């Protein structure tokens, strides 16, 4: 049975979102998308697929940990490599290839298996949930990404599309992870309506910190963005620090090494000068969180666009202040590692 909000007429949904927007101070089009994000997670985790899925990334920090103060619009999920490709892993505790040649074979196989799984399994789960609840949305698959294009009831600025992207990966186990509850952010502002909720298996925030910190490190060594809204990573690591997760991540040297080893094997990158990026070196005293020269200019522009569309839910610090906080965080991370 559909949640009461999603069973309303489009006009009534628009009115309810207007009330929630007025009372919460958040843009209505972002609240609308939040409903669909939670609904999609509820559909996935109510299915047999949920046992092998780990919810991760910025949206998990917002929805499951409540430690970042920004709207995170897309959903990152890891489908356990042991479930997708058991013949590759064969009981290895670390679930990693041991040679570069083996990594290429694993990557090749996963790139073939994962899109087929998204099309045949994940898409089917969402399609069945839409049909069972009488909801209207178009589904499309692009490789390892599943898009839920919903009919929008609220106008936006164009920066955030009326579509939920579920992006799946399958080159890790997603561990460590544990069960956490998520809900619609503004549910308490609208009396008399129920909204989607979900019980999800969520990557621990300490690992998410290292995932984001190493992504920032790569940007600082390359000085180029990987798509729009990349500035969110800098915002997120500072919020994680304020919540105490950065210090926990610094102290967990085994976790830092595990993330670095995984990225070394699956995400080989070169710096601007063509030299290989050493993730193990980064987590052991050479982490870079502060971009320089053109990298800082590009990042500042992306940060400004993120603020202009209302993705930050509280008054935003200036870009300069954010970078100074990252400079201090970088120094602490490297001091602890050394």
WOFENLIN-V300218 format. One record per backbone hydrogen bond with DSSP energy under -1.0 kcal/mol. NH is the residue of the N-H (numbers start at 1). CO is the residue of the C=O. If there is no record, write none. Layout:
nh->NH co->CO
nh->NH co->CO
This chain:
nh->5 co->194
nh->8 co->5
nh->13 co->9
nh->14 co->10
nh->15 co->11
nh->16 co->12
nh->17 co->13
nh->18 co->14
nh->19 co->15
nh->20 co->16
nh->21 co->17
nh->22 co->18
nh->23 co->19
nh->24 co->20
nh->25 co->21
nh->31 co->27
nh->32 co->28
nh->33 co->29
nh->34 co->30
nh->35 co->31
nh->36 co->32
nh->37 co->33
nh->38 co->34
nh->39 co->35
nh->40 co->36
nh->41 co->37
nh->42 co->38
nh->43 co->39
nh->44 co->40
nh->45 co->41
nh->46 co->42
nh->47 co->44
nh->50 co->47
nh->51 co->48
nh->52 co->49
nh->53 co->50
nh->54 co->78
nh->55 co->201
nh->56 co->76
nh->61 co->57
nh->62 co->58
nh->63 co->59
nh->64 co->60
nh->65 co->60
nh->67 co->61
nh->71 co->311
nh->75 co->165
nh->77 co->167
nh->78 co->54
nh->79 co->169
nh->80 co->52
nh->81 co->172
nh->83 co->80
nh->84 co->80
nh->85 co->81
nh->88 co->85
nh->89 co->85
nh->90 co->86
nh->92 co->89
nh->103 co->99
nh->104 co->100
nh->105 co->101
nh->106 co->102
nh->107 co->103
nh->108 co->104
nh->109 co->105
nh->110 co->106
nh->111 co->107
nh->113 co->109
nh->114 co->110
nh->117 co->113
nh->118 co->114
nh->119 co->115
nh->120 co->116
nh->121 co->117
nh->122 co->117
nh->123 co->118
nh->125 co->121
nh->126 co->122
nh->127 co->123
nh->128 co->124
nh->129 co->125
nh->130 co->126
nh->131 co->127
nh->132 co->128
nh->133 co->129
nh->135 co->130
nh->138 co->149
nh->140 co->147
nh->142 co->145
nh->145 co->142
nh->146 co->166
nh->147 co->140
nh->148 co->164
nh->149 co->138
nh->163 co->161
nh->164 co->148
nh->166 co->146
nh->167 co->75
nh->168 co->144
nh->169 co->77
nh->178 co->202
nh->180 co->200
nh->182 co->198
nh->187 co->184
nh->189 co->186
nh->190 co->187
nh->198 co->182
nh->200 co->180
nh->202 co->178
nh->203 co->55
nh->204 co->176
nh->208 co->204
nh->209 co->205
nh->210 co->206
nh->211 co->207
nh->212 co->208
nh->213 co->209
nh->214 co->210
nh->215 co->211
nh->216 co->212
nh->217 co->213
nh->218 co->214
nh->219 co->215
nh->220 co->216
nh->221 co->217
nh->222 co->218
nh->223 co->219
nh->232 co->229
nh->233 co->230
nh->235 co->231
nh->236 co->232
nh->237 co->233
nh->238 co->234
nh->239 co->235
nh->240 co->236
nh->241 co->237
nh->242 co->238
nh->243 co->239
nh->244 co->241
nh->245 co->240
nh->248 co->244
nh->249 co->245
nh->250 co->246
nh->251 co->247
nh->252 co->248
nh->253 co->251
nh->256 co->252
nh->257 co->253
nh->258 co->254
nh->259 co->255
nh->260 co->256
nh->261 co->257
nh->262 co->258
nh->263 co->259
nh->264 co->260
nh->265 co->261
nh->266 co->262
nh->267 co->263
nh->271 co->275
nh->272 co->221
nh->274 co->271
nh->277 co->269
nh->282 co->278
nh->283 co->279
nh->286 co->281
nh->295 co->292
nh->297 co->293
nh->298 co->294
nh->299 co->295
nh->300 co->296
nh->301 co->297
nh->302 co->298
nh->303 co->299
nh->304 co->300
nh->305 co->301
nh->306 co->302
nh->307 co->303
nh->308 co->304
nh->309 co->305
nh->310 co->307
nh->311 co->306
nh->313 co->69
nh->322 co->318
nh->323 co->319
nh->324 co->320
nh->325 co->321
nh->326 co->322
nh->327 co->323
nh->328 co->324
nh->329 co->325
nh->330 co->326
nh->331 co->327
nh->332 co->328
nh->333 co->329
nh->334 co->330
nh->335 co->331
nh->336 co->332
nh->337 co->333
nh->338 co->334
